[in-house]
Amino acid sequence: LVSAALIFGLTAFYILPVAFESQYITIEKTTQGFFDFRAHFVTLNQLFLSRYWGYGASLWGEDDGLSLSVGHLQWIVPLLVAILAVVFRKKARSLGKFALLFLLGWLMLLLTHNKSTLIWTSLPFFAYIQFPWRFLGLAVFSFALSVGFVFQILTRKSWQILMLFLITILVLVLNVGFFHEDLWFDITDREQFSGSRYEQLSASSINDFWPKYGANTPTQFSKGPVFIEGFGQASLIEKRSNQASYQISVGSDQAIIELPLVYFPGWEAKVDGNSILISPAGDLGLITATTDKGNHLLELNFKNTQVRNIGNLISLVALTIIIAGLIYLKTRKNV
């Protein structure tokens, strides 16, 4: 329970905004269509028998373009160790820990298979995991730790070294054929991060997390401010991930300017040092501001909301407790 509380504390800077501010983005799209978990369960053949290796996508049925195997040794060796644990259980000192890790590994594998659909549908937040085969990583990790139990049974040093050597060699021999690249693209960094390639990279996941203030997502990115009402000129002075500033020259009595930034709670604006109201507008929900005639400095800053500040504070406190605890344990051990 203490560990769980500290883990929550460390991740509160992320978990709290996700819990309380996801209502502002189109997060539901991450569980629909291609991302529906029902389309990505793993079959028994893929899990335990298949030797297929690829660099493609996860698709419906067994037509997946990537390996979804837990690995032959990764499930066979733990089974052998389980048999040894039963036979030599009197020599074992941590049989309970082994059983926990061993069973946890099989539970993780169950969650990759469609027989666990009831669990997935009973826990709505599971839908955001998207791909059941993501539990393969936890299964392999649990199995790997459980296999270490064999060194409590094989107490002789020579047997331990032999076992470690055999497992290492088998892992390499069975998997050496998978150590190769898929494709090489003969392009430079400049080509990759400019033009249409860069725009494609920038917008690859934009539908998943686009704020709800806009009805649509962009097909191309706006290059600069646009005067919706009135007329004038605007030029960019500086733009970063959390701030931007523009030099605005308004020729009409008043002007409404649309800025190439998506509105989200936390954005604040100032004109010539004075705070002004901003709001989302248009199909994309971009920030709009109203200014009077004349030359102005328009500044935008993205500030933390109360939820984000609370999350950051909890994470900082948890980190401090962990560091203090580690120092205390080390000092106590030395004493």
N, C-alpha and C positions, 0 to 999 in steps of 0.2 A: 504493500500500500504506500509506503514511503517512497519507494522507487517510482511508482505510478504517479504520485503527486509531483515529484521532482521532474519527471518527464513532461507532464502537463505544463508545469511551470516554465521549463525551458522552451517549450513550443508555443506558449501562450501568445507570443508576439505574432504568430501566424494563425493559430487556431481561433482566437477571439474575433479577428476581422473576418475570417471565413464564416464563422457561425452567425455573426451579426450584420455583415455587410454584403454577403452573397446575394441578398435581395436586390442589390443595385446592378447586378450583371446578369447576363443570359446563361447562367451556369447550368440550367436545365438541359441545354443543348448538348452538354457533355455526356448525357446518358441516353440520348436518342439516336435512332438510325444505326449507323455503323458502330456507335459506341454503346449500344445496348448489350449488356453482359450476356444475354441469352444466346447471342451469336458467336460467342468466343469460348465456350466450354471445350475442354480437352477430352479426347477419347482415350480409352484404356490402351489401345494400340500406340497412340502417340506418346502416352506417358511412359509405358514400360518396355515397349518392343522396338519402336521405330528408330532407325538410324538416319533419318532424313536431316539434312542441314541446308539452310537457305538464309537469304537476307531480305526476304519479301515481307508481306503484310500478314496480319491475322485475319482470316476470312471465315465464312460460314462453313461448317462441316470440317472435313479433313483436307480441304484444299489450301491449308495455310502455307504461306511461303517461308516460314521460319521453323526452327526446331522447337518443339514443345515437350521434349523428353526430359524427365527428371534425371536421366543418366542411368545406365545399367548398374554400374558399381555403386552409384549413390543410393539405390534402394536394395540391391542384393547384399552388400556388405553389412548394412544395419540388421538385416534379417538373420544373417549368420551370427552376428554378435549377439542378437537376442536369444538365439538357440544356446550359445555358449553361456549367456547370463543365466538361463534356466538350469543348465547342467551344473554350472559352478557357482550357483547362487550363494553358497556358504562362504565363498572366498570374496564375494563382492561387498564393498563398503558403501557404495552409492547406487544401489539397485533402483531406489525410488527416483533419483535424478535421471538415470538412464531411461526408465520407463516413461517418465514425463516427456523427455526429449523425443524418444522413439514414437510415442503416441501422438505428440504434437506434429511431428513430420507427416504422419499418415493423415491427420486431420487436415493439414494444409493441402495435401494431395486430394482429399475428398472435396475440398472447396473448389478445386479446378474442374471437377466433373459435374455433369448435369444432374446427378443424383442428389446434389446439394442445393437444388433449385429452391426448395422450401426454406432453407436457411437464408439464401440471397433475397427472397421475396419477403421474408419476415423481418429482415433488417434493412429498411429503406436506404440507409446511408451506404450500404454495400454497392448500390448502383453506381456510385461515383468512383469505385475501383475500376469499373469499365471492363477490364479483361481478367477473368478468373485465373488465367495462367500466371498472373503476377504472384500468386501464392507459391509458385514453384521455387522462388528464391528463398522463402521462409522454410519450405520443406527441405531443400538441400542444406540449408544452414543448420536446421535441427538434426538432420541425419548425420551431418559431419561431426557435430558435437557428441552425439550419442555413440558414434564409432570409437571415440576416444576412451570409452568405457572398457574396451578390450585390453587396455594396458593395466587395468586392475586385475584382470584374470591371468594374463601372461606376465607373470612377475619376473621371470628371468630376463635380464638385459638383452641377451642374444636373441631371444624370441621376439622381443619388442622391436629390435632393430630390423630383424628379418621381416616382420609384419609391415613395418613402415616402408621398407624397401619394396616389398611386393606390391603394396597398394599404390605407391607412387609410380612404379613401372607400368602397372596395368592401366592406370589413369592416362598416362602419356601414350601408351601404345594404342589404346582404344580410341583416343581422341586426336591423335596427331594429324589425321586427315582433315580435320576441321580448321586447322590453323592456316588459313589463306584468306586473302582479301576478296571482295566481291567485284567491284568495278573501280577503275581509275579514271578520273575526269581530268583531261588535259586543259585546265583553265587556271588563270592566275588569281590571286587574292583580290586584285582590283576588279576583275571581271565578276567574281563571285559576290562581291559586296557593293555593286553599283548597278544602275539600270533596272531592268525587269527582274533579274535574278534577286537583287536585294529587296525589291518590293514584294516578290513572292515569299522570301524568307520572313519578311516583316509581318506579312499577313497570313501566314500558314495556319495559325491558331486563333485568328482574330474573331471568328464566329463563336468560339467557346467562351470568351470572357469580355465581349463587347458590352459596355454599360447599357442599361435598359432605357436610357433617356433618348436614344435614337431608334427609330423604327427599322432602319436598315444598317448594314455594314458597308464600308466603302469598297468600291471596286478600284479606286485609285486614290492616292494620298494628296490632300490639299497642299499647295506649295506656300501659301501665305494668307494673310488676312483678306477678308472680302467685305466690302461695304454693302450691307443689306439695304439700309436706308441712308440717304444723304450721299455725300461724295467727299473724296479726299485721297490721301496717300498714306501708306503704312509700310515701314521697313523693319525687318528683324534686326535687333541688336545682339541678342544672345538667347540661346535656347538649350536647356538641359532637361534631364528626365523629370525634375521636380520644380523647374522654374523657367520663365521666359520673359523677355522684355522687348517692347516694340516702340518705335518712334512713330507717333501718329500725327498727321497734319489734316485737320478737318476743315473743309471749305464751306460746308453748309452750316446752318445754325445748330444742328444736332445730327449725329450719325450713330447708327447701330452697326457695330463691326463684329463679324463672325471670325473667330480665331481658329487656326488649324490644331486645336486641342480638344479632346473629348472631355465633356464635363463629368466630374465624379466628386462626391462629397470630400471636401478637404481643399479644393481649389479656392484661393482667395485672390482678389485683384485690387490694385491701387492705380489711380491716375494722378500723376504729379504728387505722389505721397499720400493721397487721400483715398480711403477705402471706398469701393463702389460695389454695387450688386452685380452679380453675373448670373446667367441662367443658360440652360441647354436649349438649343433651337434647331430646327431643320430635321431632315430625315436621319442625320447622323448624330444628333445630340451634341453638336459642337458648342463651345463656350461663346457666348455673345456678350458684348459690353456696350454701354451707351456713353458717348462722350460729346462735349460741347465744341463749338467752333474754336479753332486755334491749334497750336502745336502742343502736344502732350507726350509725356512718358507713361506708357502703360506697362505695368509690372504684374506678373502672375506668379504665385507661389503655391506649391502643394504642401499643405500642413497636415499633421496628424489629427485625426478625430479623437474624441474621448476614448472610444473603444481601443484604438491603436495605442494611445498613451498608456492605458491600463495594462494592455497586453505586454508592451515593452517593459513596464515597471515590474510586472510579475516575473517575466523572463530574467530580468536583471537580478531580482531578489533570489530566484531559484539558482542562478549561476553563482551568486555570492555564497549561498548556503553550501553548494556542492564543493566549491573551492575551499571554503573554510573547513568543511568536513574532511576533505582529502588531506589538508594540512594537519588537522587534529589527529587523524588516524596515523599519518606518517610520524608525527611527533611522539604519539603514544607507543608506536612500535619501536622507535629508537630508544625510548625510555625503558 
